[in-house]
Amino acid sequence: MSSQSPAPFTNPVIYLDYNATTPIDKAVADAMWPYLTTHFGNAGSEHFYGIEPKLALSLARRRVADLLAVEDDSTIIFN
């Protein structure tokens, strides 16, 4: 087995298999970083570790609802 890297593509690559992995924008990764490293509690939990994620989730729902001009942000579901 060769340890060499594959030859670089000469044409732009169009990657169509985003089922398991999807690249994200750096701004999104930066916004998520605190919740992946420090505030990683379950937003659905009432204990101490769930408080900050729950607040962040509420704010994210409100921002998406505002972007979509939806009044009731409870209709915004993140999966």
N, C-alpha and C positions, 0 to 999 in steps of 0.2 A: 504494500500500500504506500503510495507516495505521500510525503508530507508537504508537497508544494501546494500552494493555493491555485485554484482554478484560474485559467486565463481570464482577464477582464473582458466584459462584453463590449463589443464595438457598437452595438445598437442599444437604445434605451430598453430597459427591462420593464415589462408589464407583469406584475406579480398578481395572480388571481386567487391564490389560496389563503384568504383571510379568515378561514373558519376557526383556526386555533390561535393564530397570532396576527396582530394588527399593529402597524406602527402608529404612534400617536405624536401629535405636535408637541414640541418642547414646552410650550406654554401650558399645555394640559398636564404634561409630566411634572412640571414645576409646581402646579397647583395641587396635584395629587400627592406629591412627595411627603408632606407632613402626615398624611393619613395612611401612608404605606410604612412609615418609619416610627412615628411618635404617637399619633392619635388613631390607633388601629382598632379601637373597640367597635363592637357591633352597634350601629346606629339605632337598632331596634331595642337595645337593652336600656334599662333604667339606671344601671349602676354607673359609677364614676367614669369608667372608660368609654361609655357610650354617649356621654354628654356632648363632647366636642364633635364627634362624627355626626351626631344627630343635628346639631346646629348647622354644620357644613352642608348636610344633605338638604335641609330646609332651605338654605340660601341658594343652593344649586337649583332646586325645584322652582323657586321664585324667579331666578334669573332666566331659566328656560321658559317658564310661563310668560314672563314679560317679553321675551324674544318672539314668542309665538302669539302674543296678544291674547293669552288665555287668562281669565280672571281667577279661576279656582286652581291653585297650583297642586291640589291633591290629585288632579288628573294626570300629572306628570309622573311617569313611572320609569325608574332606571332599573335595568335588568342586568 
